[in-house]
Amino acid sequence: MFFIGYESILTPVTLELGGKSPCFVHRDANLDLAAKRIVWGKFLNAGQTCVAPDYVYVHYEIKEDLIGRIKTYIAQFYGEDAIQNGRYTRIVNQKHFDRLTALLDSGTIRIGGQANRDKLMIEPTVLDHVDWDAPVMQEEIFGPILPILDYQDLDQALETVRMRSKPLALYVFSENKTVQDKLIRHLSFGGGCVNDTILHVASSYLPFGGVGESGMGAYHGKRSFDTFSHEKSIVKQTTLFDLPFRYPNVQNSLQLVKRFLK
């Protein structure tokens, strides 16, 4: 009789899990540039990127202006009929297509909304009057549907996002450094951009990864090497002398050790 044993090996892992990445547009933002960069970042690959802006959270005073500019740039980038545009991307499969088209009822369609199941294409779509409890706000969209929500008070908006799952990315459009810092410092997220979208992923000098529900660990460039490497911690001790207070037979040794290690 004999026994064969198997050694269990634990491999380091990093998880990038996506999530609902908010895009804040404050009332002092450069609106035209914000609209242009949001349209590019959201509808790149028909929204099928893990760091696409999942929804826009805009100050109520500029919401209509922003929607108008988004409409202009959608037409400029993809034409009046994106489904007929040979450079516009298909949805990955029918199951995902059906899931996305079901989300179109989550609000009022302000831009787009047309879909072709045979071609697996949904044109760039903007939803207004979206409630936080709507189906489109319950999961990562991962498609060309952009909900627009508005706020009056930035602090309340910040708390509303803080109550939800930690996103993979955060995008902030504002010319005010205080606003930028407030959102960056008080929200937990993987990475992001100020006055742009997506570009933080392109740099090999920046670690990329999620936090909490949006992932763990980071990679890109040297950080990938570090993530899957193990640094051995070694202490080389001298034998020329020996400090006696570390040993239990010395009076007040514990207090002395604590004081020494401070």
Secondary structure by P-SEA (a helix, b strand, c coil): cbbbbbbbbbbbbbbbcccbbbbbbccccaaaaaaaaaaaaaacccccccccccccccccccaaaaaaaaaaaaaaaccccccccccccccccaaaaaaaaaaccccccccccccccccccccbbbbcccccccccccccccccbbbbbbbccaaaaaaaaaacccccbbbbbcccaaaaaaaaaaccccccccccccccccccccccccccccccccccaaaaaaaabbbbbbbbbbcccccccccccccaaaaaaaaaac
